[in-house]
Amino acid sequence: MQKNVLIAVAVLITIFGAVYYYVINSNDADYTKTPTKSVETPPNVSTTTDTVAATSSLETTDTPAKRGTESIIGTSVDGNDIVAYHFGSGERELLFIGGIHGGYSWNTALLNFELLNWIDANENKIPDDVMVTIIPVLNPDGLKAVTGKTGNFIASDVKATEADRVAARFNAHKVDLNRNFDCEWQPVGTWQNKDVSGGHAAFSEPETMALKTYIESYRPTAVITWYSAAGGVYASNCKNGVLEETTALTNLFAKAAGYTAHETFNYYEITGDMVNWFAKLNIPAISVLLTDHTNTELNKNIAGVEAVLNHYAE
């Protein structure tokens, strides 16, 4: 009897030990087990960091309303900056351009610097949804050749013979920039009764390429550019007809400024013309030709600019 009791106790102890060992080892496995698969963000759901980064990227995009007061749109053959000045913060951009013929038409650059000062002092005249951008000098190398400056200057800075002034019409590659745009471009263009270089291809020059890049980036609502000398306002056209808005701007500016309005420039054939290239892109654009090569006719052109600003305020 005693022997049977001892055997039963031994069996119970053995069973109890086995159960205890199993339970302890099972609990250890549960506590120390490392998940084989990590928790993942569901697809197409951005984390907070990604959302902030995306928002920041959108907010710093270089839109017309966030370009600041001035920007460098490119450089010339000689490495001089081509500067654009911005006023207002609207989405519709009115672009003014001077100095494409450098020192030959230095008064167009000077006029644009004067307009820059006028607009700076009268920014309240710019409609709420409009930005005015002024590029006073598209050919800074040519301007420097007769004034010694690539930026703002005064008339007394101009010191050049007639021959020097004519030579300063072109950029440092001796290309007429107003024959280097993609509207009926030809390698040899005409200026009055002279042959001039249109470059080895449309937009072969850094100055014209800088403007092309700017136009394609911001697509202005309308463009006014100044030349000399004929004393009139001319509509743009690249064999695609004159845009209705271009006709309106031509007549509006001419009437306000006291110039004669013209549908076409037909004194001689022009190839690679900048303003006609705008027409090819269906951007309303006009050429304002000052009466001579020295006067800026500031008051007349302020009147024209004001009329245009009022037009886009409607």
LUMLUMFI-470022 format. One record per residue (C-alpha): residue in one letter; y, x, z. Coordinates in steps of 0.25 Angstrom, whole numbers, plus 5000, padded with zeros to 4 digits. Example, Ala and Ser with C-alpha at 12.3 -4.5 7.8 and 13.67 -1.06 7.14 Angstrom:
BEGIN
A498250495031S499650555029
This chain:
BEGIN
M500050005000Q501050115004K500650184991N500950064983V502350054990L502750194987I502350174972A503150054971V504350124977A504250244968V504150144956L505450074961I506150204963T505750254949I506250124943F507550124950G507850264946A507650234932V508550114932Y509650194939Y509550314929Y509650214917V510850144923I511650264927N511350334913S511750204906N513150194913D513450344910A513150314895D514150194895Y515250274902T515150404894K514950344880T516050384870P516250274860T515750314846K516950244839S518450244843V519350124843E520050124830T521350054826P521049934817P521349964802N522749934796V523349924810S524450034813T524550104826T525950104833T526150244828D525850204814T526750084814V527950174820A527750274809A527750174798T528950104803S529650244805S529350274791L529850144785E531150164793T531450304788T531250274773D532450314765T532950184761P534350164756A534850114769K534350234777R534850354768G536050394777T537450424772E536950534762S535750594756I535450704746I534650644734G534450784728T534950914723S535550974711V535051084702D535851184711G535351114724N536651034727D536350904735I536550774728V537050684739A537050534740Y537950464750H537550324756F538350214761G537850074767S536450034770G536049924760E534849924751R535649904738E536150044734L537350074726L537350214720F538550294716I538450424708G539450524704G539550664699I538350664689H539150754680G539550844692G540850924689Y541150864676S541350724682W541750774696N542650654698T541450564698A540850644710L542250644717L542350494715N541050474722F541450554734E542650474735L541850344734L540950404745N542150414754W542650274750I541350214753D541150284766A542450234771N542150094765E540750074768N540949934773K541149894758I539649924755P538849794756D537849784767D536649794757V537249904749M537150054750V538150144742T537550284738I538550384732I538050514725P539350584722V538750704714L537550694706N537850834700P538250914712D538051044704G539051004693L540050954703K539951084711A540251164698V541651104698T542051074712G541251174720K540651064728T539450964727G539950864737N541350804740F542550874733I543950844729A544550854715S545250984718D543851044720V543651034705K543851164698A543251184685T543651204670E543251094660A542051174655D541551194670R541751044672V540951004660A539851104664A539851044678R539450904671F537950954671N537050994682A536651144685H535551124674K536651094664V536050944663D536950824662L536350744673N536850614666R535950644655N534650674664F534250534668D533150444662C533850354653E533750404638W533650544643Q533750654633P533750804636V535050814628G536150714631T537550694626W538850704634Q540050664625N539750744613K538950854620D537450874622V537050894637S535750914644G534950794649G533950894656H532550914652A532150774657A532750654663F532950684678S532650834676E533850864685P533850864700E535150784701T534550674692M533250674698A533850664712L534650534708K533350484701T532550494714Y533650434722I533750314712E532250294712S532250304727Y533350204730R533550124718P535050084719T535549954716A536650004707V537350134703I538750184699T538950324694W540250384690Y540550474678S541750524671A542550504662A542750374654G543350274664G542350154663V541050094669Y539750094661A538550014663S537150084663N536050054653C534750134649K534450054636N533949934645G535249854645V536349844656L535949784669E536749664673E537049724686T537549854679T538449764670A539049704683L539249834690T539949894677N540949774676L541149764691F541449914693A542349924680K543149804684A543449854698A543749994695G544549964682Y543550034673T543049984659A541649924660H540649974649E539249924646T538850064640F539250204639N539250224624Y540250344622Y538950434618E537450424621I537050464635T535550494638G535050514652D536150444659M536050414674V536650274674N535850234663W534650284670F535050184681A535050074671K533650114667L533150094681N533849954681I534850004691P536349954689A537250074686I538550094681S539350224676V540850234681L541550334672L542850384678T544050394669D544150544669H543550674675T544450694687N544850564694T543950484703E544650344701L544250314715N544950184717K544450124704N543050164708I543150114722A543549984716G542249984708V541350024719E541949914728A541649814717V540249864716L540049854732N540649714732H539649674720Y538449714729A539049644741E538849514734
